[in-house]
Amino acid sequence: MTRDPADLTTADYLDAAREMATANRPYLAHLLAEEAARRTTDPATAAGIRASFPAPITTREETD
């Protein structure tokens, strides 16, 4: 793995997003996927990436 974020590719971000999703870290997965989508030149591909890693719900509901 590279130490310079500028050297990371779209595939690197997608791989990391998948790893975070597997590790039950949906917010990190979403952020990494969002960066992958931002780096993608094809709008349809970017939309597919965003659809695969939607933003998690950040509000908590308290139960009794």
TIMI-2910 file (N, C-alpha, C, CB; in pm, 1 decimal, decimal comma, always signed):
<rs>
+----------+----------+----------+----------+----------+----------+----------+----------+----------+----------+----------+----------+------+
!      n_x !      n_y !      n_z !     ca_x !     ca_y !     ca_z !      c_x !      c_y !      c_z !     cb_x !     cb_y !     cb_z ! resn !
+----------+----------+----------+----------+----------+----------+----------+----------+----------+----------+----------+----------+------+
!    +84,4 !   -118,0 !     +0,0 !     +0,0 !     +0,0 !     +0,0 !    +88,8 !   +124,3 !     +0,0 !    -96,0 !     -0,1 !   +122,2 !  Met !
!    +44,2 !   +221,3 !    -70,7 !   +119,9 !   +345,8 !    -80,2 !    +94,3 !   +435,0 !    +41,0 !    +83,8 !   +420,3 !   -209,0 !  Thr !
!   +185,1 !   +523,1 !    +67,9 !   +167,6 !   +615,1 !   +180,8 !   +118,9 !   +751,2 !   +134,8 !   +298,0 !   +630,4 !   +257,6 !  Arg !
!   +121,4 !   +775,6 !     +6,2 !    +76,6 !   +903,4 !    -48,2 !    -65,5 !   +887,9 !   -101,4 !   +172,5 !   +953,4 !   -160,1 !  Asp !
!   -163,7 !   +953,4 !    -39,3 !   -302,7 !   +938,4 !    -84,6 !   -322,8 !   +975,9 !   -230,9 !   -393,4 !  +1022,8 !     +0,9 !  Pro !
!   -237,8 !  +1060,5 !   -284,5 !   -250,5 !  +1099,4 !   -424,7 !   -223,6 !   +981,2 !   -517,8 !   -154,6 !  +1214,3 !   -456,7 !  Ala !
!   -153,8 !   +879,6 !   -469,3 !   -122,2 !   +762,8 !   -551,6 !   -233,4 !   +658,0 !   -550,1 !     +7,1 !   +700,1 !   -504,3 !  Asp !
!   -334,3 !   +675,4 !   -465,4 !   -441,8 !   +576,4 !   -456,8 !   -531,9 !   +584,9 !   -579,4 !   -524,4 !   +596,9 !   -328,2 !  Leu !
!   -579,3 !   +470,5 !   -622,6 !   -666,6 !   +464,1 !   -739,0 !   -811,5 !   +446,0 !   -695,4 !   -624,1 !   +349,7 !   -832,5 !  Thr !
!   -900,4 !   +457,2 !   -790,7 !  -1041,5 !   +432,1 !   -763,9 !  -1059,5 !   +290,9 !   -709,6 !  -1125,9 !   +452,2 !   -891,6 !  Thr !
!   -988,9 !   +195,9 !   -767,1 !   -997,9 !    +57,0 !   -720,9 !   -950,6 !    +43,1 !   -576,7 !   -915,6 !    -34,6 !   -811,7 !  Ala !
!   -846,9 !   +117,4 !   -539,3 !   -798,8 !   +114,6 !   -400,6 !   -908,4 !   +161,8 !   -305,1 !   -672,6 !   +202,9 !   -385,0 !  Asp !
!   -975,0 !   +269,6 !   -341,0 !  -1082,6 !   +321,3 !   -256,2 !  -1199,5 !   +223,4 !   -249,3 !  -1131,0 !   +457,0 !   -308,3 !  Tyr !
!  -1233,8 !   +161,5 !   -361,0 !  -1343,0 !    +63,8 !   -360,4 !  -1307,9 !    -59,2 !   -277,7 !  -1377,3 !    +22,1 !   -503,1 !  Leu !
!  -1184,1 !   -105,6 !   -289,3 !  -1140,4 !   -219,5 !   -207,4 !  -1150,5 !   -186,1 !    -59,0 !   -995,6 !   -259,7 !   -242,9 !  Asp !
!  -1106,0 !    -66,4 !    -23,4 !  -1112,6 !    -24,7 !   +116,6 !  -1257,9 !    -10,8 !   +162,7 !  -1037,6 !   +108,2 !   +136,5 !  Ala !
!  -1344,3 !    +39,3 !    +75,3 !  -1486,8 !    +51,8 !   +109,7 !  -1547,2 !    -85,6 !   +134,8 !  -1564,5 !   +124,3 !     -2,7 !  Ala !
!  -1513,0 !   -181,9 !    +52,7 !  -1564,1 !   -318,4 !    +72,8 !  -1513,9 !   -376,4 !   +205,6 !  -1521,3 !   -409,9 !    -44,8 !  Arg !
!  -1387,2 !   -352,6 !   +236,3 !  -1331,5 !   -401,2 !   +362,4 !  -1403,6 !   -338,9 !   +481,6 !  -1181,3 !   -370,8 !   +369,8 !  Glu !
!  -1431,9 !   -210,0 !   +473,1 !  -1501,1 !   -143,1 !   +583,6 !  -1645,3 !   -191,2 !   +595,5 !  -1498,2 !     +9,0 !   +564,3 !  Met !
!  -1708,9 !   -218,9 !   +484,5 !  -1845,5 !   -272,6 !   +489,4 !  -1845,3 !   -410,4 !   +554,8 !  -1906,7 !   -280,6 !   +347,0 !  Ala !
!  -1748,2 !   -492,9 !   +521,0 !  -1735,7 !   -625,8 !   +579,7 !  -1708,3 !   -617,0 !   +729,5 !  -1624,4 !   -704,4 !   +510,1 !  Thr !
!  -1633,3 !   -514,5 !   +769,8 !  -1599,0 !   -495,5 !   +910,5 !  -1709,3 !   -422,2 !   +986,9 !  -1468,2 !   -418,7 !   +922,3 !  Ala !
!  -1825,3 !   -406,6 !   +924,3 !  -1939,7 !   -338,5 !   +985,4 !  -1907,0 !   -193,2 !  +1021,2 !  -1984,9 !   -413,8 !  +1110,7 !  Asn !
!  -1839,9 !   -125,8 !   +929,9 !  -1806,6 !    +16,7 !   +943,8 !  -1871,3 !    +91,9 !   +827,4 !  -1650,0 !    +39,8 !   +946,4 !  Arg !
!  -2005,2 !   +102,1 !   +826,2 !  -2075,6 !   +156,7 !   +709,5 !  -2043,1 !   +302,1 !   +678,4 !  -2222,1 !   +143,9 !   +730,0 !  Pro !
!  -2017,2 !   +383,0 !   +779,3 !  -1988,8 !   +523,0 !   +751,2 !  -1854,1 !   +537,5 !   +680,5 !  -1990,3 !   +605,1 !   +881,0 !  Tyr !
!  -1753,5 !   +465,4 !   +727,0 !  -1623,7 !   +468,3 !   +658,7 !  -1635,0 !   +411,3 !   +518,0 !  -1518,8 !   +389,9 !   +738,9 !  Leu !
!  -1712,9 !   +304,4 !   +503,2 !  -1733,9 !   +246,8 !   +370,1 !  -1795,9 !   +349,9 !   +277,5 !  -1823,3 !   +121,7 !   +378,1 !  Ala !
!  -1894,7 !   +422,5 !   +327,7 !  -1960,0 !   +526,0 !   +247,2 !  -1860,7 !   +635,2 !   +206,9 !  -2077,6 !   +587,7 !   +324,7 !  His !
!  -1779,6 !   +681,8 !   +301,3 !  -1682,8 !   +787,7 !   +270,3 !  -1580,4 !   +743,2 !   +166,4 !  -1611,1 !   +831,8 !   +397,2 !  Leu !
!  -1531,5 !   +621,7 !   +180,2 !  -1434,3 !   +570,0 !    +83,7 !  -1498,3 !   +552,5 !    -54,2 !  -1376,2 !   +436,1 !   +132,7 !  Leu !
!  -1620,8 !   +502,7 !    -56,9 !  -1691,1 !   +485,8 !   -184,0 !  -1721,0 !   +621,6 !   -247,2 !  -1821,7 !   +406,6 !   -163,3 !  Ala !
!  -1752,0 !   +718,7 !   -166,7 !  -1778,1 !   +853,4 !   -219,0 !  -1653,6 !   +908,8 !   -286,8 !  -1824,0 !   +948,0 !   -105,8 !  Glu !
!  -1538,2 !   +884,6 !   -228,5 !  -1412,7 !   +929,0 !   -291,2 !  -1388,2 !   +852,8 !   -421,1 !  -1293,2 !   +909,4 !   -194,6 !  Glu !
!  -1418,2 !   +723,4 !   -421,2 !  -1403,4 !   +645,4 !   -544,9 !  -1495,7 !   +700,2 !   -652,9 !  -1433,7 !   +495,7 !   -519,5 !  Ala !
!  -1618,1 !   +732,7 !   -616,3 !  -1713,4 !   +787,9 !   -713,5 !  -1666,0 !   +923,4 !   -764,9 !  -1853,4 !   +801,3 !   -650,5 !  Ala !
!  -1609,8 !  +1002,9 !   -677,0 !  -1559,5 !  +1134,6 !   -717,0 !  -1445,6 !  +1123,0 !   -818,7 !  -1511,7 !  +1212,4 !   -594,0 !  Arg !
!  -1366,6 !  +1018,2 !   -806,4 !  -1253,2 !   +997,6 !   -896,1 !  -1292,0 !   +929,4 !  -1026,8 !  -1147,9 !   +916,1 !   -826,7 !  Arg !
!  -1416,0 !   +886,0 !  -1038,3 !  -1463,1 !   +816,7 !  -1157,2 !  -1513,0 !   +918,5 !  -1258,5 !  -1574,3 !   +715,6 !  -1121,8 !  Thr !
!  -1472,8 !   +900,8 !  -1383,3 !  -1512,8 !   +996,6 !  -1486,3 !  -1648,9 !   +965,1 !  -1546,2 !  -1409,6 !  +1000,3 !  -1595,6 !  Thr !
!  -1693,3 !   +841,0 !  -1538,1 !  -1821,5 !   +801,4 !  -1595,5 !  -1932,8 !   +823,7 !  -1493,5 !  -1818,1 !   +653,4 !  -1641,1 !  Asp !
!  -2030,5 !   +910,4 !  -1525,0 !  -2138,1 !   +938,3 !  -1429,0 !  -2219,6 !   +814,6 !  -1390,6 !  -2230,6 !  +1042,5 !  -1486,0 !  Pro !
!  -2241,4 !   +723,6 !  -1483,3 !  -2318,8 !   +602,9 !  -1452,9 !  -2243,2 !   +513,4 !  -1354,4 !  -2350,4 !   +524,8 !  -1582,4 !  Ala !
!  -2114,2 !   +502,0 !  -1371,4 !  -2033,0 !   +422,8 !  -1280,3 !  -2030,8 !   +487,4 !  -1142,2 !  -1890,2 !   +407,1 !  -1334,8 !  Thr !
!  -2016,2 !   +618,3 !  -1139,0 !  -2016,6 !   +690,0 !  -1011,1 !  -2149,8 !   +671,0 !   -939,6 !  -1988,7 !   +840,1 !  -1032,9 !  Ala !
!  -2259,2 !   +677,1 !  -1012,9 !  -2391,7 !   +656,3 !   -952,5 !  -2404,8 !   +514,2 !   -898,4 !  -2503,2 !   +684,3 !  -1055,5 !  Ala !
!  -2351,0 !   +416,6 !   -969,9 !  -2354,0 !   +278,5 !   -923,6 !  -2274,8 !   +259,1 !   -795,8 !  -2300,9 !   +186,9 !  -1030,3 !  Gly !
!  -2160,1 !   +325,1 !   -787,5 !  -2078,1 !   +316,7 !   -666,3 !  -2154,3 !   +376,4 !   -548,7 !  -1942,5 !   +389,7 !   -685,7 !  Ile !
!  -2212,5 !   +492,6 !   -571,0 !  -2287,5 !   +558,3 !   -463,0 !  -2407,3 !   +474,5 !   -419,0 !  -2335,0 !   +697,0 !   -507,9 !  Arg !
!  -2472,2 !   +409,3 !   -512,7 !  -2587,7 !   +325,0 !   -479,5 !  -2544,9 !   +201,4 !   -400,1 !  -2661,3 !   +282,2 !   -607,7 !  Ala !
!  -2425,0 !   +152,5 !   -426,1 !  -2375,7 !    +33,5 !   -356,2 !  -2336,6 !    +61,4 !   -211,6 !  -2257,2 !    -23,4 !   -429,8 !  Ser !
!  -2302,1 !   +186,9 !   -183,5 !  -2258,0 !   +225,1 !    -49,0 !  -2335,1 !   +349,8 !     -4,8 !  -2103,4 !   +251,2 !    -45,7 !  Phe !
!  -2465,0 !   +335,9 !    +24,0 !  -2543,9 !   +453,8 !    +62,0 !  -2500,9 !   +508,8 !   +197,9 !  -2693,0 !   +419,0 !    +64,9 !  Pro !
!  -2534,3 !   +633,3 !   +220,0 !  -2502,4 !   +695,5 !   +348,3 !  -2580,8 !   +626,6 !   +458,8 !  -2533,4 !   +847,3 !   +345,9 !  Ala !
!  -2512,8 !   +586,7 !   +564,3 !  -2583,4 !   +521,9 !   +675,4 !  -2664,9 !   +623,9 !   +753,2 !  -2484,1 !   +450,8 !   +769,1 !  Pro !
!  -2763,6 !   +573,9 !   +822,9 !  -2843,9 !   +660,1 !   +908,9 !  -2760,5 !   +693,6 !  +1031,3 !  -2979,2 !   +591,8 !   +949,2 !  Ile !
!  -2747,2 !   +822,0 !  +1058,9 !  -2659,9 !   +863,1 !  +1169,1 !  -2736,0 !   +898,6 !  +1296,0 !  -2576,8 !   +980,6 !  +1126,7 !  Thr !
!  -2867,1 !   +893,3 !  +1291,7 !  -2942,8 !   +923,8 !  +1412,8 !  -2970,4 !   +795,4 !  +1489,5 !  -3075,3 !   +996,2 !  +1378,5 !  Thr !
!  -2970,6 !   +805,8 !  +1620,4 !  -2998,6 !   +691,5 !  +1705,5 !  -3135,7 !   +706,2 !  +1766,7 !  -2892,2 !   +676,7 !  +1814,5 !  Arg !
!  -3203,3 !   +596,9 !  +1777,8 !  -3330,5 !   +597,0 !  +1848,0 !  -3310,7 !   +523,3 !  +1979,1 !  -3443,7 !   +531,7 !  +1762,5 !  Glu !
!  -3350,4 !   +587,5 !  +2084,4 !  -3340,1 !   +524,9 !  +2216,0 !  -3461,3 !   +434,8 !  +2237,6 !  -3329,9 !   +632,3 !  +2328,7 !  Glu !
!  -3436,5 !   +316,6 !  +2287,7 !  -3545,2 !   +225,9 !  +2320,8 !  -3555,8 !   +214,8 !  +2471,2 !  -3523,7 !    +87,1 !  +2257,0 !  Thr !
!  -3675,6 !   +187,6 !  +2517,0 !  -3698,7 !   +175,7 !  +2661,5 !  -3646,3 !    +47,3 !  +2717,1 !  -3844,4 !   +186,9 !  +2692,6 !  Asp !
+----------+----------+----------+----------+----------+----------+----------+----------+----------+----------+----------+----------+------+
</rs>
